[in-house]
Amino acid sequence: MIGTVLCYVLLPAARLLWALRDAFFTCRKNVLLAKNTSTQIEGIFGATRGKSVPEEQEALLQQWLEEGAENLSASESAPAVGKASVTLTSDWLEGSELLMTSLSDLNSAPEVTWCAGQQLTELHALASSEPQDHEVTELAKLPAEETVAVAGNAPWAAVVPQMDHQIAGCATIDVEVQNEDPAVLAWSLAHSAETAPTEPPAWPIQDTVQFCSLAAEVPYHEILWRDWEDLSVQPCVLEQVSRNTPLFEFQVMSYNILAQDLVEQGLDLYLHCHPDILNWNYRLPNLLQEIQHWDPDVLCLQEVQENHYWEQLEPTFKEMGFACFYKRRTGTKTDGCAVCYKHSRFQLISLSPIEYFRPGLDILNRDNVGLVLLLQPLLPEGLDLKAVSPLCVANTHVLFNPRRGDIKLAQMALLLAEIDKIAKTTEGSYYPVILCGDLNSVPDSPLYKFIRNGELSYHGMPAWKVSGQEDFSQQLYSRKLLAPLWPSSLGITDNCQYVTLYQPKKSGRRKYSRDFLLQFHFCDVACERPPQLVLLEGVTDAKPDRPAHWPKPAAMVKDPDPQPFVPRSSGIIQHGLNLTSVYSHFLPQRGRPEVTTMPMGLGATVDYIFYSAEPVENGSRGGRRLYRDGALKLLGRLSLLSEDVLLLANGLPNPFCSSDHLCLLASFGLEISSLKEA
């Protein structure tokens, strides 16, 4: 009897609750239909599909979509766009909460002002409900990401849900759209402070990646706050402009794009990253979008995976107007270096790929490579009587191992010798040189100083100290560098030049064989006492007689194979290219060092763009050679970031920067001279 009474009492109450909830959702639906197109509504409510929901709710959603499509007039319709498949990151009930963006928005709508009292109580209960176990299980089975089809050719990038402290400057949703439509606001990255946790977890991205279009008003390059520094106001450049001397302007980018094979081989280095943003299909569009945005004229890439280069990168770069050259690392390595240039701006003169591996030499037993190109700038029409110097561009990726600085120095010596051969003119000077690459050495390390100052005394130096990456001074034993650093059989002098091209400083200075020099022991000249020699009895007055078995006088014998004199075993290596860095490696406005990579969450600079400059006469500061721009002038550069800024973006890689390195970009100007001057 009591059960029957309870049924008669509770059943009408339950029906009343369902009716009130349906009435609210109908009102909310009408508000959305009055303010949005059918495709927007479908994009919002499409998030609830694919989940286990009651039949009444599924039917109600379908009814809303059909009614909305019928009620919309032709004038209210928006242009057709592609449908975005949104991966669910919450259960159906939390998806319903997105419709109720805030109580203030609901109360401000006249169509729903009557929804109060019990309705609001029910809404709070509905919004605060927890997902069921079976729904969580189904969520785990959903795919991690969905492909997005978009009408037109708009660039697309992945956007990962972020917490409040991480999304400053990173939102890609138009602010006006957020203020206009609460439903869009609910899907944006800017969650309110009430819903964001005060203490973020170690990895805040718990949900799957959602793909959405980057808004045109928030370009990619502004997401990580990188500014363009205009250096054309330098005194040397202003002097050039005052003389009305034209410049051939071009941009050079150096970028370590992180080979996918290396990601998969070293996943322990990327534990801070959500697995989805490490996927190549996610990273490739971001990398291409960044390169396309900055649109360099010369592109130097490191860690370019071979199959990705031939199948994806080279075809895309050719469509962008690049001519491309690639060199894979030797051995079983699957990545290498690439140099691309705009064929409308440059013409290839010569190409020299370099392999640092030398069989049988411990100092050169690694598989790193490099590329050296000599390019001829192409002047625009109307400058037929003008000339511009060729440009030498080099790109390399030096060994990473912090303990083997000896190998790093030997690899760099090989690269500089190749540059010396390619860039040297017939008069003995050098064409302008731009050297790009990941050198795996920090600023002011011995290797860096060697490149910039042109000289390094290495004898007795600990090998780990060469690159400055890590400090192994506490170890009992460490490898030390001994002279000569490499054997003479390598054919490289201590001046980082090939032996066959080495020009001795003193003409006529030769080296001779031992047998040839022995002939001078008892020659006629050696047996005569010089007139100015003090006469000492028994010491300087002796004159031996020539034995019969002595060889003929040396003047009658010629050395059959004279070779240029090559100084060795000095413990000092040098080069004469006069290179300086595009970047200063310090951010004065922030009081922090620049960073190009973030290994294990620690910022470091290992990527560089060096370029030819003129040394200042008698100019040095703290052991650093001072330079000024010569024929090649630095006009601008893309600013780098500090470690604290990158930490706000969860280091590298992150959802916006798909490599563990930042790209380097610089603008140069080459002097254009008349044919008579040239």
C-alpha positions as CSV (number, residue, x, y, z in Angstrom):
1,M,0.0,0.0,0.0
2,I,2.8,2.4,0.9
3,G,4.7,1.5,-2.3
4,T,1.6,2.3,-4.4
5,V,1.2,5.7,-2.7
6,L,4.9,6.5,-3.3
7,C,4.5,5.6,-7.0
8,Y,1.5,7.9,-7.3
9,V,3.4,10.7,-5.6
10,L,6.9,10.4,-7.1
11,L,5.9,9.6,-10.7
12,P,4.2,13.0,-11.3
13,A,7.2,14.7,-9.6
14,A,9.7,13.0,-12.0
15,R,7.6,13.8,-15.0
16,L,7.4,17.4,-13.8
17,L,11.2,17.6,-13.6
18,W,11.7,16.2,-17.1
19,A,9.2,18.7,-18.4
20,L,10.9,21.6,-16.7
21,R,14.3,20.5,-18.0
22,D,13.0,20.0,-21.6
23,A,11.3,23.4,-21.4
24,F,14.6,25.0,-20.4
25,F,16.6,23.4,-23.1
26,T,14.0,24.3,-25.6
27,C,14.3,28.0,-24.5
28,R,18.0,27.9,-24.6
29,K,17.9,26.3,-28.1
30,N,15.7,29.1,-29.4
31,V,18.1,31.7,-28.1
32,L,21.0,29.9,-29.9
33,L,19.0,29.5,-33.1
34,A,18.1,33.2,-33.1
35,K,21.8,34.2,-32.8
36,N,23.7,31.5,-34.7
37,T,23.7,29.7,-38.0
38,S,22.7,26.1,-38.3
39,T,26.3,25.1,-38.9
40,Q,27.4,26.8,-35.7
41,I,24.7,25.0,-33.7
42,E,25.6,21.7,-35.3
43,G,29.3,22.4,-34.3
44,I,28.3,23.0,-30.7
45,F,25.9,20.2,-30.3
46,G,27.9,17.8,-32.4
47,A,30.2,17.4,-29.4
48,T,27.5,15.3,-27.7
49,R,27.4,12.7,-30.5
50,G,29.2,9.4,-30.2
51,K,28.4,9.1,-26.5
52,S,26.0,6.9,-24.7
53,V,23.0,9.2,-23.9
54,P,19.3,8.6,-23.2
55,E,17.1,8.2,-26.3
56,E,14.9,11.2,-25.2
57,Q,18.0,13.5,-25.1
58,E,19.3,12.2,-28.5
59,A,15.9,12.8,-30.1
60,L,15.7,16.2,-28.5
61,L,19.0,17.2,-30.0
62,Q,18.0,16.0,-33.4
63,Q,14.7,17.9,-33.2
64,W,16.6,21.1,-32.3
65,L,18.8,20.8,-35.4
66,E,15.9,20.1,-37.7
67,E,13.8,23.0,-36.3
68,G,16.7,25.3,-36.4
69,A,17.4,24.6,-40.1
70,E,13.7,25.2,-41.0
71,N,13.4,28.4,-39.0
72,L,16.5,30.1,-40.4
73,S,15.9,32.5,-43.3
74,A,18.1,32.8,-46.3
75,S,19.4,36.2,-45.2
76,E,20.5,34.8,-41.8
77,S,22.4,32.0,-43.4
78,A,26.2,32.2,-43.3
79,P,28.5,30.9,-46.1
80,A,28.9,27.2,-46.0
81,V,32.0,26.0,-44.2
82,G,33.4,22.6,-43.4
83,K,32.1,20.6,-40.5
84,A,34.5,20.2,-37.6
85,S,34.5,16.9,-35.9
86,V,35.2,17.6,-32.3
87,T,36.7,15.0,-30.1
88,L,34.8,14.7,-26.8
89,T,36.7,15.6,-23.7
90,S,33.8,15.4,-21.2
91,D,30.6,13.3,-20.8
92,W,27.2,14.3,-22.1
93,L,26.2,16.0,-19.0
94,E,29.3,18.2,-19.0
95,G,28.6,18.9,-22.6
96,S,25.1,20.1,-21.6
97,E,26.8,22.5,-19.1
98,L,28.5,24.2,-22.1
99,L,25.0,25.4,-23.1
100,M,24.6,27.1,-19.7
101,T,27.7,29.3,-20.0
102,S,26.8,31.5,-17.0
103,L,23.7,32.4,-15.0
104,S,24.2,36.0,-15.9
105,D,23.9,35.2,-19.6
106,L,20.8,33.1,-19.0
107,N,19.1,35.8,-16.9
108,S,19.9,38.5,-19.5
109,A,18.0,36.7,-22.2
110,P,14.3,37.7,-22.2
111,E,13.3,34.3,-23.6
112,V,14.5,32.5,-20.5
113,T,13.8,35.0,-17.7
114,W,11.0,32.8,-16.5
115,C,13.4,29.9,-15.9
116,A,13.9,30.3,-12.1
117,G,13.4,28.6,-8.9
118,Q,13.2,24.8,-9.3
119,Q,14.5,25.1,-12.8
120,L,17.7,26.7,-11.7
121,T,18.1,24.2,-8.9
122,E,17.8,21.4,-11.4
123,L,20.3,23.1,-13.7
124,H,22.9,23.3,-11.0
125,A,22.4,19.7,-10.1
126,L,22.6,18.7,-13.8
127,A,25.8,20.8,-14.3
128,S,27.5,19.4,-11.2
129,S,26.8,15.7,-12.0
130,E,29.8,13.4,-12.4
131,P,30.5,11.2,-15.4
132,Q,29.5,7.5,-15.0
133,D,32.1,4.8,-15.1
134,H,30.8,3.3,-18.3
135,E,31.0,6.8,-19.9
136,V,34.6,7.2,-18.9
137,T,35.4,3.8,-20.4
138,E,33.8,4.8,-23.7
139,L,35.7,8.1,-23.6
140,A,39.0,6.2,-23.4
141,K,38.1,4.3,-26.5
142,L,37.6,7.4,-28.6
143,P,40.3,8.4,-31.1
144,A,42.9,10.9,-29.8
145,E,42.3,13.4,-32.6
146,E,40.0,14.0,-35.5
147,T,40.8,15.3,-38.9
148,V,39.4,18.7,-39.7
149,A,38.1,19.5,-43.2
150,V,38.0,23.2,-44.0
151,A,36.7,25.0,-47.0
152,G,39.5,27.0,-48.7
153,N,43.2,26.9,-47.9
154,A,43.2,28.5,-44.5
155,P,46.1,27.3,-42.3
156,W,45.1,25.1,-39.4
157,A,46.9,24.4,-36.2
158,A,46.2,22.3,-33.2
159,V,45.0,24.0,-30.0
160,V,45.3,22.1,-26.8
161,P,43.2,23.0,-23.7
162,Q,45.3,25.2,-21.4
163,M,45.0,26.5,-17.9
164,D,44.6,30.2,-17.1
165,H,48.3,30.7,-16.2
166,Q,49.3,29.2,-19.5
167,I,47.0,30.9,-22.1
168,A,48.2,34.5,-21.7
169,G,48.9,35.7,-25.2
170,C,48.1,32.2,-26.7
171,A,44.4,32.4,-27.3
172,T,43.3,32.1,-30.9
173,I,39.6,32.9,-30.4
174,D,38.3,36.4,-31.5
175,V,37.4,38.4,-28.4
176,E,34.4,40.0,-30.1
177,V,33.0,36.6,-30.9
178,Q,33.5,35.5,-27.3
179,N,31.6,38.5,-26.0
180,E,28.8,38.0,-28.5
181,D,28.1,34.3,-28.2
182,P,28.2,32.6,-24.8
183,A,28.2,29.2,-26.5
184,V,31.4,30.0,-28.3
185,L,32.8,31.4,-25.1
186,A,32.3,28.1,-23.4
187,W,34.4,26.4,-26.1
188,S,37.2,29.0,-26.0
189,L,40.4,28.7,-24.2
190,A,39.7,31.4,-21.7
191,H,38.0,29.6,-18.9
192,S,36.7,31.6,-16.0
193,A,38.7,31.7,-12.7
194,E,35.9,29.7,-11.0
195,T,36.3,26.7,-13.2
196,A,40.2,26.7,-13.5
197,P,42.1,24.9,-10.7
198,T,44.4,27.1,-8.6
199,E,47.2,24.4,-8.6
200,P,47.7,23.0,-12.1
201,P,48.8,19.3,-12.3
202,A,52.2,18.3,-13.5
203,W,50.8,17.9,-17.0
204,P,47.7,20.1,-17.5
205,I,46.6,18.6,-20.8
206,Q,44.5,15.7,-19.8
207,D,42.1,15.9,-22.7
208,T,42.6,15.0,-26.3
209,V,43.8,17.5,-28.8
210,Q,41.2,19.6,-30.6
211,F,41.9,21.2,-34.0
212,C,40.6,24.6,-34.8
213,S,41.6,27.4,-37.2
214,L,44.1,30.0,-36.2
215,A,42.4,33.4,-36.3
216,A,43.8,35.8,-38.8
217,E,44.1,38.5,-36.2
218,V,46.4,36.4,-34.0
219,P,49.3,35.3,-36.3
220,Y,51.4,32.3,-35.4
221,H,54.5,34.3,-34.8
222,E,52.9,36.4,-32.1
223,I,51.8,33.5,-30.0
224,L,55.2,33.0,-28.5
225,W,55.9,36.8,-28.3
226,R,58.8,36.9,-30.8
227,D,59.4,40.4,-32.1
228,W,61.3,41.6,-35.2
229,E,64.4,43.7,-34.4
230,D,65.1,46.3,-37.0
231,L,68.9,46.8,-37.1
232,S,68.9,49.0,-40.3
233,V,69.4,52.0,-38.1
234,Q,73.0,51.0,-37.3
235,P,75.5,53.7,-38.0
236,C,77.3,51.6,-40.7
237,V,74.0,50.9,-42.5
238,L,72.9,54.5,-42.2
239,E,76.2,55.5,-43.8
240,Q,75.6,53.1,-46.6
241,V,72.1,54.6,-47.2
242,S,73.6,58.1,-47.1
243,R,75.9,57.2,-50.0
244,N,72.8,55.9,-51.9
245,T,74.5,52.5,-52.4
246,P,71.8,49.9,-53.2
247,L,71.6,46.7,-51.3
248,F,70.5,43.2,-52.3
249,E,68.3,42.3,-49.3
250,F,67.4,38.7,-48.4
251,Q,66.4,36.6,-45.4
252,V,68.1,33.5,-44.0
253,M,66.4,31.0,-41.6
254,S,68.2,28.3,-39.6
255,Y,65.9,25.7,-38.0
256,N,66.4,22.3,-36.3
257,I,63.0,20.8,-37.0
258,L,63.4,17.6,-34.8
259,A,63.4,14.4,-36.8
260,Q,60.5,12.1,-35.9
261,D,62.8,9.1,-35.6
262,L,64.8,10.9,-32.9
263,V,61.6,11.7,-31.1
264,E,60.6,8.1,-30.9
265,Q,64.1,7.0,-30.0
266,G,64.3,9.5,-27.1
267,L,60.8,9.7,-25.7
268,D,62.3,10.2,-22.2
269,L,63.4,13.7,-23.3
270,Y,59.8,14.7,-24.0
271,L,57.9,13.4,-20.9
272,H,56.6,17.0,-20.4
273,C,54.8,16.8,-23.8
274,H,51.4,15.4,-24.5
275,P,51.8,12.5,-26.9
276,D,49.5,14.0,-29.4
277,I,51.7,17.1,-30.1
278,L,54.7,14.8,-30.7
279,N,52.9,13.2,-33.7
280,W,54.5,14.0,-37.0
281,N,51.1,14.6,-38.6
282,Y,50.5,17.3,-36.0
283,R,54.0,18.8,-36.1
284,L,54.4,19.0,-39.9
285,P,51.6,21.6,-40.5
286,N,52.9,23.8,-37.7
287,L,56.5,23.7,-39.1
288,L,55.4,24.4,-42.6
289,Q,53.1,27.2,-41.5
290,E,55.9,28.9,-39.5
291,I,58.3,28.6,-42.5
292,Q,55.7,29.9,-44.9
293,H,54.9,32.8,-42.6
294,W,58.4,34.1,-42.4
295,D,59.1,33.3,-46.0
296,P,62.9,33.2,-46.0
297,D,65.0,33.4,-49.2
298,V,67.5,30.8,-47.8
299,L,66.5,28.0,-45.6
300,C,68.9,25.9,-43.6
301,L,67.4,22.9,-41.8
302,Q,68.8,20.3,-39.5
303,E,67.4,17.0,-38.3
304,V,65.5,16.5,-41.5
305,Q,64.3,12.9,-41.8
306,E,65.1,11.4,-45.2
307,N,61.7,9.9,-46.0
308,H,59.9,13.0,-44.8
309,Y,62.2,15.2,-46.9
310,W,61.6,13.3,-50.2
311,E,57.9,12.6,-49.7
312,Q,56.6,15.8,-48.0
313,L,59.1,18.6,-47.5
314,E,60.9,18.8,-50.8
315,P,57.6,18.8,-52.8
316,T,56.1,21.4,-50.6
317,F,59.2,23.6,-50.7
318,K,59.3,23.4,-54.5
319,E,55.7,24.7,-54.6
320,M,56.9,27.6,-52.4
321,G,59.6,28.4,-55.0
322,F,62.6,26.8,-53.4
323,A,65.4,24.8,-55.0
324,C,66.5,22.1,-52.4
325,F,69.6,20.1,-51.6
326,Y,69.8,17.4,-49.0
327,K,72.6,15.4,-47.3
328,R,71.7,12.4,-45.1
329,R,74.0,11.5,-42.2
330,T,76.2,8.6,-42.9
331,G,75.9,5.1,-41.5
332,T,72.4,4.0,-40.4
333,K,71.2,7.4,-39.4
334,T,67.9,8.5,-41.0
335,D,68.2,12.3,-40.8
336,G,70.4,15.0,-42.2
337,C,70.8,18.6,-43.3
338,A,69.0,20.5,-46.1
339,V,69.6,23.8,-47.7
340,C,66.9,25.5,-49.8
341,Y,67.0,28.8,-51.6
342,K,64.5,30.8,-53.7
343,H,65.4,30.1,-57.3
344,S,63.9,33.5,-58.2
345,R,66.6,35.2,-56.0
346,F,69.7,33.0,-56.3
347,Q,71.4,30.8,-58.8
348,L,73.6,27.9,-57.8
349,I,77.3,28.2,-58.6
350,S,78.7,25.2,-56.7
351,L,77.6,22.6,-54.2
352,S,79.8,20.7,-51.7
353,P,78.3,18.1,-49.4
354,I,80.6,17.1,-46.5
355,E,80.9,13.9,-44.6
356,Y,82.8,14.1,-41.3
357,F,83.2,10.4,-40.9
358,R,86.7,9.2,-41.7
359,P,87.4,5.4,-41.4
360,G,90.1,4.6,-39.0
361,L,90.3,8.0,-37.3
362,D,89.0,8.1,-33.8
363,I,88.8,11.9,-34.0
364,L,86.3,11.6,-36.9
365,N,84.3,8.5,-36.3
366,R,80.8,10.0,-36.1
367,D,78.2,10.3,-38.9
368,N,77.5,14.1,-38.9
369,V,77.4,16.0,-42.2
370,G,77.2,19.4,-43.6
371,L,76.5,21.3,-46.9
372,V,78.3,24.3,-48.5
373,L,76.8,26.2,-51.4
374,L,78.0,29.1,-53.4
375,L,75.1,31.2,-54.7
376,Q,74.9,34.0,-57.1
377,P,72.3,36.6,-56.2
378,L,70.0,37.5,-59.0
379,L,69.5,41.3,-59.4
380,P,66.1,42.6,-60.5
381,E,65.5,44.0,-64.0
382,G,66.8,47.5,-64.5
383,L,70.2,46.8,-62.8
384,D,71.9,45.3,-65.8
385,L,75.1,47.4,-65.3
386,K,75.3,46.4,-61.6
387,A,77.0,43.5,-59.9
388,V,76.8,41.8,-56.6
389,S,79.2,39.4,-54.9
390,P,78.5,35.6,-54.7
391,L,77.4,34.4,-51.4
392,C,78.7,31.2,-49.6
393,V,76.1,29.5,-47.4
394,A,77.0,26.6,-45.1
395,N,74.8,24.4,-42.9
396,T,75.8,21.7,-40.5
397,H,74.7,19.8,-37.4
398,V,77.7,19.0,-35.1
399,L,78.0,16.1,-32.8
400,F,75.9,16.4,-29.6
401,N,78.1,14.3,-27.2
402,P,79.2,16.9,-24.5
403,R,82.3,14.8,-23.6
404,R,83.8,14.7,-27.1
405,G,84.8,18.2,-27.8
406,D,87.8,16.9,-29.7
407,I,85.4,15.5,-32.3
408,K,83.4,18.8,-32.5
409,L,86.6,20.7,-33.2
410,A,87.7,18.3,-35.9
411,Q,84.3,18.4,-37.6
412,M,84.3,22.2,-37.5
413,A,87.8,22.3,-39.0
414,L,86.6,20.2,-41.9
415,L,83.7,22.5,-42.5
416,L,85.8,25.6,-42.3
417,A,88.3,24.1,-44.7
418,E,85.5,23.4,-47.2
419,I,84.2,27.0,-46.8
420,D,87.8,28.2,-47.3
421,K,88.0,26.3,-50.6
422,I,84.5,27.4,-51.9
423,A,84.5,31.0,-50.8
424,K,88.1,32.0,-51.6
425,T,88.4,34.4,-54.6
426,T,91.2,34.3,-57.1
427,E,92.8,37.3,-55.3
428,G,93.0,35.4,-52.1
429,S,90.1,37.1,-50.3
430,Y,86.7,35.6,-49.4
431,Y,83.2,36.0,-50.7
432,P,80.7,36.8,-48.0
433,V,79.9,33.8,-45.8
434,I,76.8,32.8,-43.8
435,L,77.3,29.8,-41.5
436,C,74.1,28.2,-40.0
437,G,73.6,25.2,-37.9
438,D,73.1,23.4,-34.6
439,L,76.7,23.5,-33.2
440,N,75.8,21.9,-29.8
441,S,78.0,24.4,-28.1
442,V,77.0,27.3,-25.9
443,P,78.1,31.0,-26.3
444,D,81.6,31.9,-25.1
445,S,82.6,28.2,-25.1
446,P,86.0,27.5,-26.6
447,L,84.4,26.2,-29.8
448,Y,82.2,29.3,-30.1
449,K,85.3,31.6,-29.5
450,F,87.2,29.6,-32.1
451,I,84.6,30.4,-34.8
452,R,84.2,34.0,-33.7
453,N,87.8,35.0,-32.9
454,G,89.5,32.8,-35.5
455,E,91.9,31.2,-33.1
456,L,92.0,28.6,-30.3
457,S,94.8,27.2,-28.1
458,Y,93.5,23.7,-27.3
459,H,96.5,21.8,-26.1
460,G,95.8,20.2,-22.6
461,M,92.1,21.4,-22.6
462,P,89.6,18.9,-21.2
463,A,87.4,17.6,-24.1
464,W,84.2,18.3,-22.2
465,K,85.1,22.0,-21.9
466,V,85.1,22.6,-25.7
467,S,81.4,22.9,-26.0
468,G,80.5,24.1,-22.5
469,Q,77.3,22.0,-22.5
470,E,78.0,20.3,-19.2
471,D,80.5,20.5,-16.4
472,F,82.5,17.3,-15.9
473,S,85.2,18.8,-13.8
474,Q,84.5,16.6,-10.8
475,Q,85.3,13.5,-12.7
476,L,88.6,11.8,-11.8
477,Y,89.5,11.2,-15.4
478,S,88.6,13.2,-18.4
479,R,89.9,13.1,-22.0
480,K,92.3,15.9,-22.8
481,L,93.1,17.4,-26.1
482,L,96.7,16.9,-27.3
483,A,98.5,18.4,-30.3
484,P,98.2,17.6,-33.1
485,L,94.5,17.3,-32.8
486,W,94.2,15.3,-36.1
487,P,96.8,13.4,-38.1
488,S,98.5,15.0,-41.1
489,S,97.0,12.3,-43.3
490,L,93.6,14.1,-43.0
491,G,95.1,16.8,-45.3
492,I,93.9,19.7,-43.1
493,T,96.3,22.3,-41.7
494,D,96.1,24.0,-38.4
495,N,94.8,27.0,-40.3
496,C,91.7,24.9,-41.3
497,Q,92.7,24.8,-45.0
498,Y,93.3,21.9,-47.3
499,V,97.0,21.1,-47.7
500,T,96.8,21.3,-51.5
501,L,95.4,24.8,-51.2
502,Y,97.7,26.0,-48.4
503,Q,99.8,29.0,-49.4
504,P,102.9,29.5,-47.2
505,K,103.4,32.9,-45.7
506,K,107.1,33.0,-46.8
507,S,107.8,32.3,-50.4
508,G,110.4,29.7,-51.0
509,R,110.1,28.1,-47.6
510,R,110.0,24.4,-48.3
511,K,110.3,21.1,-46.4
512,Y,112.7,18.4,-47.6
513,S,113.3,14.8,-47.0
514,R,115.7,13.6,-44.3
515,D,118.1,12.1,-46.8
516,F,118.3,15.3,-48.7
517,L,119.1,17.4,-45.5
518,L,121.8,14.9,-44.4
519,Q,123.9,15.9,-47.5
520,F,124.5,19.3,-45.8
521,H,126.4,17.8,-42.9
522,F,129.8,18.2,-44.6
523,C,129.2,20.4,-47.5
524,D,131.8,23.0,-48.5
525,V,129.8,25.9,-46.9
526,A,129.4,24.0,-43.6
527,C,133.2,23.4,-43.4
528,E,134.1,27.1,-43.8
529,R,134.4,29.4,-40.7
530,P,132.4,32.6,-41.1
531,P,134.6,35.7,-41.0
532,Q,132.7,37.3,-38.1
533,L,133.0,34.2,-35.9
534,V,135.3,34.7,-32.9
535,L,138.4,32.5,-33.3
536,L,138.7,30.1,-30.4
537,E,141.6,27.7,-30.5
538,G,140.5,24.1,-30.7
539,V,136.9,25.1,-31.2
540,T,136.3,27.4,-34.2
541,D,139.6,26.8,-36.0
542,A,139.0,23.2,-36.9
543,K,138.3,22.4,-40.6
544,P,137.6,18.7,-41.3
545,D,138.8,17.1,-44.5
546,R,136.1,15.7,-46.8
547,P,136.2,11.8,-46.6
548,A,136.1,9.9,-49.8
549,H,132.8,8.3,-49.0
550,W,131.0,11.6,-48.4
551,P,128.1,12.3,-50.8
552,K,128.4,14.9,-53.5
553,P,127.9,18.6,-52.6
554,A,124.3,19.5,-51.9
555,A,124.2,22.1,-54.6
556,M,124.5,19.3,-57.2
557,V,121.5,17.4,-55.8
558,K,117.8,18.3,-56.1
559,D,114.9,17.1,-53.9
560,P,112.7,15.0,-56.1
561,D,109.4,15.7,-54.3
562,P,109.4,19.1,-52.5
563,Q,106.2,19.9,-50.5
564,P,104.9,23.2,-49.1
565,F,105.9,23.8,-45.5
566,V,103.0,23.1,-43.2
567,P,103.4,24.0,-39.5
568,R,102.1,21.2,-37.2
569,S,101.9,20.3,-33.5
570,S,101.5,23.9,-32.4
571,G,98.5,23.2,-30.3
572,I,96.8,26.2,-31.9
573,I,94.2,26.2,-34.7
574,Q,93.1,29.2,-36.7
575,H,90.9,30.3,-39.6
576,G,90.7,33.5,-41.5
577,L,87.0,33.9,-42.3
578,N,86.2,36.7,-39.8
579,L,82.8,35.5,-38.7
580,T,80.5,37.0,-36.1
581,S,77.1,36.0,-34.7
582,V,73.8,37.5,-35.7
583,Y,72.6,37.2,-32.1
584,S,74.0,38.8,-29.0
585,H,72.8,35.8,-26.8
586,F,71.4,38.2,-24.2
587,L,68.1,39.9,-23.8
588,P,68.9,43.3,-22.2
589,Q,65.2,44.2,-21.8
590,R,64.6,41.1,-19.7
591,G,68.1,40.8,-18.2
592,R,68.2,37.1,-19.2
593,P,70.2,35.0,-21.7
594,E,68.6,34.0,-25.0
595,V,67.5,30.5,-25.5
596,T,67.2,28.4,-28.7
597,T,66.4,25.0,-27.1
598,M,65.1,23.5,-23.9
599,P,66.6,20.1,-23.2
600,M,65.1,18.5,-20.1
601,G,63.5,21.9,-19.2
602,L,66.8,23.8,-19.1
603,G,67.3,26.6,-21.6
604,A,70.4,26.8,-23.7
605,T,71.7,28.4,-26.9
606,V,73.2,25.9,-29.4
607,D,71.9,27.2,-32.7
608,Y,73.7,30.0,-34.6
609,I,73.8,32.1,-37.7
610,F,77.4,33.5,-38.3
611,Y,78.2,35.9,-41.0
612,S,81.2,37.6,-42.6
613,A,82.2,41.0,-41.1
614,E,85.3,43.2,-40.9
615,P,87.3,43.1,-37.7
616,V,87.9,46.4,-36.0
617,E,91.5,47.4,-36.1
618,N,93.1,46.8,-32.6
619,G,89.6,46.1,-31.4
620,S,88.9,43.5,-28.7
621,R,86.8,43.4,-25.5
622,G,87.2,40.8,-22.9
623,G,89.0,38.5,-25.3
624,R,86.3,38.9,-28.0
625,R,87.3,40.3,-31.3
626,L,85.2,43.3,-32.4
627,Y,83.6,43.4,-35.8
628,R,81.8,45.9,-38.0
629,D,79.6,45.2,-41.1
630,G,81.4,45.0,-44.4
631,A,80.0,44.2,-47.8
632,L,77.4,41.9,-46.0
633,K,75.3,43.9,-43.6
634,L,72.9,42.7,-40.9
635,L,69.6,44.5,-41.3
636,G,67.4,42.7,-38.8
637,R,66.7,39.6,-36.9
638,L,63.8,37.7,-35.2
639,S,64.2,38.0,-31.5
640,L,64.8,34.9,-29.4
641,L,63.1,34.1,-26.1
642,S,64.3,33.5,-22.5
643,E,63.9,30.4,-20.5
644,D,61.1,31.7,-18.2
645,V,58.9,32.6,-21.2
646,L,59.3,29.2,-22.7
647,L,58.5,27.6,-19.4
648,L,55.1,29.4,-19.5
649,A,54.5,27.5,-22.8
650,N,55.5,24.2,-21.2
651,G,58.9,24.2,-22.8
652,L,59.7,22.8,-26.2
653,P,58.0,21.3,-28.1
654,N,54.6,22.7,-27.2
655,P,51.3,23.0,-29.0
656,F,52.4,26.0,-30.9
657,C,56.1,25.3,-31.6
658,S,56.5,21.8,-32.9
659,S,60.3,21.4,-32.6
660,D,62.5,21.3,-29.5
661,H,64.4,24.2,-31.1
662,L,63.4,27.8,-32.0
663,C,64.0,29.0,-35.5
664,L,66.6,31.6,-36.2
665,L,65.9,34.3,-38.8
666,A,68.0,37.2,-40.0
667,S,67.8,39.8,-42.8
668,F,71.0,40.8,-44.7
669,G,71.9,43.2,-47.3
670,L,74.7,42.7,-49.9
671,E,76.3,45.8,-51.5
672,I,75.5,46.2,-55.2
673,S,78.3,47.8,-57.1
674,S,78.7,49.0,-60.7
675,L,80.5,46.7,-63.2
676,K,83.5,49.1,-63.3
677,E,83.9,48.8,-59.5
678,A,83.4,45.1,-59.5
